[in-house]
Amino acid sequence: MKNKIAAFILMLFISSAVFGQFAIRPYVGINSAKITENFQDVNWQSQLGYQGGIDLQIGSRLYFQPGLQWELIRTNFDPQNPIPGLDTKFEASHIRIPLMIGINALSAESSKLFNFRLYTGPDVAFTVSHSDHSFLGVEINDETYNKLHWSWNGGLGVDFLFLFLDVGYKFGVSEYFNQDNVDNPARTNVFFGNVGMRFSL
């Protein structure tokens, strides 16, 4: 199955590169992350984070979109029995490499003013930095995190002249914490929105 997906993406990339158009898209945005599993006696609360990046959109009606993104996610952990003086802020930054495929509602040739898109695809994230915490017998530190995380994305995009808006959701595929050190099979789901500019080549 993985080989078929890889072959499909490769064929789409080749056909887009030969017959399609190119656009460079820098962007910034905000996100809201949810850690899917609570620790015992501790609940996670989503907070606002942000990201910025650049991608290359290759194709016309169908397109392939590889990119590079820096992301900061923020959550708070909320002990059911509050602990005075406990720092409950949790932050982690990642470098993400998204590989999206998508479809435009209208062909680029027929609509220079407005278009909207559907897109989906995987991304891999590498942990750059993170908060360290110790609470209720749980240690969250460098040994706790998995350094590499996979997600699957889906979303909607709108293009207007040289501007664009993308909104979407990342579903965590791999476990966020290292199960050898923390007994918590949490994944990280992220809602995101990006605004940016398109520079056609």
C-alpha positions in Angstrom: 0.0 0.0 0.0 2.8 2.4 0.9 4.5 1.7 -2.4 1.4 2.4 -4.3 0.9 5.8 -2.6 4.6 6.6 -3.2 4.2 5.7 -6.9 1.1 7.8 -7.2 2.8 10.8 -5.7 5.8 10.3 -7.9 3.7 10.1 -11.1 1.7 13.2 -10.1 5.0 15.1 -9.4 6.4 14.1 -12.8 3.3 15.0 -14.8 2.9 18.3 -12.9 6.5 19.2 -13.5 6.3 18.5 -17.2 2.8 19.9 -18.0 2.0 22.2 -15.1 2.7 25.6 -13.6 5.0 26.5 -10.7 4.2 28.9 -7.8 6.3 29.7 -4.7 4.2 30.3 -1.6 5.6 31.9 1.6 3.1 32.0 4.5 2.4 32.6 8.2 -0.4 31.2 10.3 -1.8 30.2 13.6 -2.6 26.8 15.1 -4.4 25.1 18.0 -2.9 21.8 19.1 -4.6 19.0 21.0 -2.7 16.2 22.8 -5.1 13.3 22.5 -4.4 11.4 25.8 -4.4 12.9 29.3 -2.0 11.7 32.0 -3.6 10.4 35.2 -5.0 13.3 37.2 -3.8 15.8 34.5 -5.8 17.2 31.6 -4.4 19.0 28.5 -5.8 22.3 27.4 -5.2 23.7 23.9 -3.6 27.1 23.4 -2.8 29.3 20.4 0.5 28.6 18.5 1.9 29.8 15.2 3.9 28.7 12.2 5.6 30.0 9.1 7.0 28.4 6.0 7.3 28.1 2.3 6.1 25.6 -0.3 6.2 25.0 -4.0 2.9 24.4 -5.8 3.5 22.4 -9.0 0.7 21.7 -11.4 -2.5 23.2 -12.7 -5.9 21.5 -12.0 -4.1 18.7 -10.1 -1.0 19.8 -8.2 1.8 18.5 -6.0 3.0 20.7 -3.1 6.2 20.0 -1.1 7.2 22.4 1.6 9.2 23.4 4.6 7.6 24.8 7.8 8.6 25.9 11.3 5.9 25.5 13.9 5.4 26.3 17.6 2.6 24.5 19.4 1.3 25.5 22.9 -0.8 23.7 25.4 -1.4 23.9 29.2 -1.7 20.9 31.5 -4.3 21.2 34.2 -3.8 19.0 37.3 -7.2 17.9 38.8 -5.7 18.9 42.1 -3.9 22.2 41.6 -0.3 22.5 42.7 0.8 25.9 43.9 3.6 27.4 41.9 3.6 24.7 39.2 4.4 26.0 35.7 1.7 24.5 33.5 2.8 25.9 30.2 3.9 23.4 27.6 5.6 24.4 24.3 7.3 22.5 21.5 8.7 23.7 18.2 9.0 21.5 15.1 10.4 21.6 11.6 7.8 20.0 9.3 8.1 18.7 5.8 4.6 18.5 4.2 4.0 16.6 1.0 0.5 17.6 -0.2 -1.5 16.7 -3.3 -4.6 18.7 -4.2 -7.1 19.7 -6.8 -8.3 23.1 -7.9 -12.0 23.6 -8.5 -11.1 25.7 -11.6 -8.2 25.4 -14.0 -5.6 28.1 -13.6 -6.1 29.1 -17.3 -9.8 29.8 -16.8 -9.6 31.6 -13.5 -6.9 34.2 -12.9 -8.9 36.0 -10.2 -10.3 33.4 -7.8 -10.0 29.6 -7.1 -10.5 27.2 -4.3 -8.8 23.9 -3.6 -9.0 20.7 -1.7 -5.7 19.1 -0.5 -4.5 16.2 1.6 -1.2 14.4 2.3 1.4 13.4 4.9 4.0 15.4 6.7 6.9 14.5 8.9 7.9 16.7 11.9 11.2 16.8 13.7 11.3 18.2 17.3 13.6 21.2 17.6 12.8 22.3 21.2 10.3 21.6 24.0 9.3 22.3 27.6 10.7 20.1 30.4 8.4 19.4 33.3 8.1 17.2 36.4 4.8 16.6 38.0 2.8 13.9 39.9 5.6 11.4 39.3 5.8 12.1 35.5 9.0 13.4 33.9 8.7 15.2 30.6 12.2 15.9 29.3 14.4 15.2 26.3 14.1 11.4 26.8 10.3 11.6 26.9 9.7 12.9 23.4 9.8 11.0 20.1 12.1 13.1 17.9 10.1 12.3 14.7 6.3 12.5 14.2 4.1 11.6 11.3 0.8 13.3 10.6 -1.9 13.2 7.9 -3.4 16.5 6.7 -6.6 17.5 5.0 -7.9 21.0 4.2 -9.4 23.7 2.0 -7.6 26.6 0.3 -8.8 29.8 -1.4 -6.8 31.8 -3.9 -7.5 35.5 -4.7 -5.2 37.2 -7.1 -1.7 36.6 -5.6 -3.0 36.0 -2.1 -4.2 32.7 -0.5 -5.8 31.3 2.6 -5.4 27.6 3.7 -7.2 26.0 6.6 -6.8 22.4 7.6 -6.3 19.7 10.2 -3.4 17.5 11.0 -4.2 14.1 12.4 -1.3 12.6 14.4 -0.3 9.2 13.1 2.6 8.4 15.3 2.9 8.6 19.1 4.2 11.9 20.5 5.9 10.5 23.6 8.5 7.7 23.8 6.6 4.7 25.3 9.8 3.3 26.8 9.9 6.3 29.2 6.2 7.5 29.4 3.2 5.3 29.5 1.0 7.6 27.4 0.1 6.7 23.7 -0.9 10.4 23.0 -0.9 11.8 19.5 -0.9 15.4 18.5 -3.8 16.8 16.4 -3.4 20.3 15.1 -6.0 22.7 13.6 -4.2 25.4 11.5 -4.8 28.4 9.3 -2.3 30.0 7.0 -2.2 33.2 4.9 0.4 34.0 2.3 1.3 35.1 -1.2 1.7 33.2 -4.5 4.5 34.0 -6.9 4.0 32.2 -10.2 7.1 31.2 -12.1 
